[in-house]
Amino acid sequence: MAKAQSPGVEIEVDDRVVRVTNPDRVYFPARGETKLDLVEYYLAVGDGIVNALRERPCMLHRFPTGVTGEKVHQKRLPHGAPPWVDTVRVHFPRYDRTADELCVTELAQVVWAVQMSTVEFHPWNSRRADTEKPDEWRIDLDPMPECDFATVRRAAAVCHEVLDELGVVGYPKTSGGSGLHVYVRIEPTLGFKDVRRAAWAFAREVERRSPDDVTTTWWRKDRDPAALFVDYNQNARDHTIASAYSVRGNEHATVSTPVTWEEIADVEPQDLTIATVPERYARLGDLHGDIDARAHTLDTLLEWAERDERAGQAAPDED
């Protein structure tokens, strides 16, 4: 419930109150959605966005003047946070530095982040109980510039086939751009390097089954511009992608939206926006709502990785 107060509004979220300044600032010029529209979108998908972010270190993509202005990649929690905003400390070995990142445990923290001009939420694939042990394997189907969405659909079908053979349940979503993501809950027993090795082995298998569509070629300049890259490197330490239900920083306010495997054949990602997803969410609920029901092991994929390594086909070093 919003109470008008010039020059802002107060948003009641459960037992919290978040003051939103500049609520009428246009963030998304294609249809004219404002900062307050963005807040109301995240309230509409509240349980879903919290479930996607819960207890994960989270990098924020902030747009202080809207998505056509400056973009700020914010790892450290912005200054001025109220005491009820949770954080988790993470370490960056490359720079030997630490950062206290947002760690969402309730919806009011999401709304506060939007007040601080956040549009996109990019969580880690590990949680604060042990940030060094991922509990999520991410399959990123990343189309090259000349790759059409029909190719993405075909690659997704191959991914689904391989996951079924592994006995693994994957949860697909649109990326909010031109690709698709699939998330898999895994037991948090491995470090980032081994999860990435497993992701590489999976990507190689998808490439073997769909060589005309899919590539795992490391250097972008060496890839076929019409190919679909299975980006296993999104499982490397400190690599993040937009969460389920995260709005993307483009003029049309597209949303990274959970979908069913059956929907992929017909889904048009550009149709899933802050203007359309709330009604869909009210009708279907959170399609990733039971993602924590079962955690898988990566044992078979690590066996595949060892097989490929023996054949001289190890995953490239992380960039």
N, C-alpha and C positions, 0 to 999 in steps of 0.2 A: 504494500500500500504506500503510495507516495503522497507526501504533504508538501504543498507548494511553499517555497520560501525563497524569495529573490536574494541572490542571483542563482540559487541552486534548489535542489529538492532533497528531502530526506527519505531514504528507502528503508523500510522496515523488513528485515530478513530474520525470521525466527525471533530470537531475543536480542538481536543487534540492530543498530541504526547506522546506516552509512550515508553520509552527506555526499551528494553528487553535484559537483560544480559544472558550469557550462553545459547543462543538459541539452540545450538546443543546438549545440555545435554539430554541424553536419560532418559525419565521419565517412559516409559512403555516398558519393555524389550520383551514382547511377539512378537511384530511386529516392535519394535524399534522406536516408536514415541517419538518425542523430546518435549522440552519445547515450541519451536516455533510451532510445530504441535498442541499443546494444545491451544496456543493463536489463531491459525487459526481456530480451531474447534469452540471456543467460538465466534469468529467473524462471523462464518457461521450461527450460531443459535442466533445471537445477539438480535433480538427483543424478542425471546422466553425466553432467560435467564434473560433479564432485566424485562420482564413481571412477571416472577416467583419470582424475588427478590425485586421488586420495593418497596422502602420505608419500608422494613422490617429489623429489626436488624438481622445481619448475622454473624454466627460463621464460621470461615474458617478452613478447614483441609489442612494444608500445609505440603509439602514433599520437603524439601530443596535440597535433592540429588536424587529425584525420588521416585517412590512408593515402591521400595524395601528397602528404607532407613528409617530414623527417621520420625515419624509422629507427627506433632505439632497441637494440638487443640487450635486455636487462637480465644479468645473472644474479646480481645481488639485490636483495629486497630494497625497493625504493624507500627513501627516508620518509619519516612521518607516519609509519604504520602504527595502528593502535595495538595495545598489548595482546589482544586476542588473535592477532594474525600469527600463525605458526610458521616457523622456519626450520630448515635442516642445514647443517654445515657440510659442505662437500669440498673435496680436495682436487686440485688440478695439478697433477704431477709435472706436466710439461713446463709449468711456470713456478712450481712449488708455492702455490698460493691456495687460499681457501676462500669460500664465499658462503654467506648465509642466504640460501635461496628460499623463495616462497614454498611452503609445504601445505597444500590445501587439505583441511579436515572438515570444513563446513562451507556452506554456500556464501555466507557473508564475506568470506575471504576472497571469493571470486569477484563479487560485486565491488569490494574495495579495490581490487586490482584493476577493474574496469574504470573506476573513478580515477585511478592513476594512469589512465589512457591506454591500458592494455587491451589489445584486440585479440591476439593469438596467445594460446597457452601451449608451451612445449615442454612436457614433462620427461624426466629420465625414465628408463625402463627398469629402474630399481626403486626400492622404497627406503624410508629413513631408518627402518630397523637394521638394515645393512646395505648401505648405498653401493657397496662393491660387489653385490651379488644380484644380478638382474633376475626378476621374476616374470619378465615379458620378453618374448622373441618377436621381433617385428619384421614382417615381409613387406618391402617397399617396392611396388611396381611403378617404376619411374620412366615415363615415355620420353624418348628423345624428341627433338623439335618437329620431325616429320612423321612421327608415329601417331597413328589415329587411335581413337578409343576402341574401335573394333579389335585392334591388336591387343590392347589392354584387357579386353574381355576374354579373348582367347587365352592369354597368358594366365589370367585368373582361374580359368577352368582347369588348366594344367596344374596350377598350384593346389587347387581343391582336390584334384585326383591324387597328387602325391601325398597331401596331408591325410586323405582317407586311407591310403595304403599304409601310412605310418601309424594310423589309429589316433590321430591328433585332431582336435577341434580347433578350427581357426575362425576368427571373428573379423569379417571384412568391413571396411568403411571406405567411402570416397576420401580422397586426400584434401578436397576443397580446391584442388587444381585440376590437372589433367590425368592424374594417376589414381591408383588404389593402394590401400594398405590392408594388411591382414595381421591381426594380433593373436598370439598364442600365449597362454599362461604356462609358465614352466616352474619347476621346483627351483628355489633360490639357493642352489648348491654350487654353481659354476661362476667363475669370473667373466669379465667382459670378453677376454680373448677367446675363451672356449665357446661362448655363445656366438661370437662372430664367426669362428671356425665352422660351427654347426650351420649357421645361416649361409655361409659360403657353399657348403656341401649341398644344401637344399637348392640354392640358386643354380649350381652346376647341374643338378639333376633336372630342374625345370628347363634349362638351356638344352640339355641333351634331348629332351622330349619335344622341344619346340625350337629347333635351331633356326628356322626361318623368321621367327618373331623375336626371340629372346637373346640377350647378350649378357655376359658377365665381364666383358672387357673392362679393365680397370681405368685406363685413361680415356677421358671423354672424347678427345680428339681422334682416337682410334676406333670409336664406335660407329656403326652404321646409323646415320641420322634418322632412319625410319624404324629403328629397333626399340625394343622395350628392355630397359636395364633393370635387373633385379638387384636392388641396392642393398646388399648384405652389410655394407659399412654403417648403416643406420643402427647397428647393434654394437658399434664400438663405444668405448667409454666417452661420456659427455657429448654424444651425438643425440640430437632430439628431433622429433617431428611433431607436427600439430596433433593434439589429442583428439579423440572422439568428441564431437560437439563443439570443437574450437571453431570460431569464425576465422576466416582468412583475411589478410590485409589487402584486399582488392576492392575496386569501386563497387562491385556487385554484392559484396558481403556473402560470398559463398561459405558453406559450412562443411567441415570434415564430418561426414554423416554416416553412422552405422547403417549397413544395408544387409539384407539376407543374400545368401549365395544365389538364390533364384532370381533376385532382382537385378543382379549384375547384367544380365542379358539385355535389359531394357533401360536401366537407369541412365539419366542424363545429369552428370554432376553439376552442371551450371544451373540446373533447376532447384538445387538444394541450397537455400539461402536463409538468412535470418527472417525473411518474409514468409517462407514456406515450411521450414523445419518445425516451428512450434506446433502447428496443426498436426503434422505428421507424428511428432513426439506424443501429443495428447492422444492420438489414435492408436499408435503402435507401442508406446512405452519405450524403454531403453533396450534396444536390441543387443546391447553388450551387458545387460544387467546381471546375467549369470556367468560372466566370464571367469569369476573367481571360484566357480563350483568345482573345477578340476584343474590340477597342475600336472603337466607332462614332463617327462625326461627327454633329454636330447641324445640319449645313448646311441641310437641308430645313426643319427646324423653325424655324430663324432666318429663312429666307425667308418662312415662314408668319407669323412674328412681324412682319416688316417689312410684309407685306401688310395685316395687321390694324391695325398702327400707322398706316398711310396712310389706313385707313378710320376712324380715330379710336377704335380699340379697343385701346389699349396696356394692358399689364399695370399694375395699380395699384402705387403706390409701396410699398416694403417697410414693414412695421410695425416 
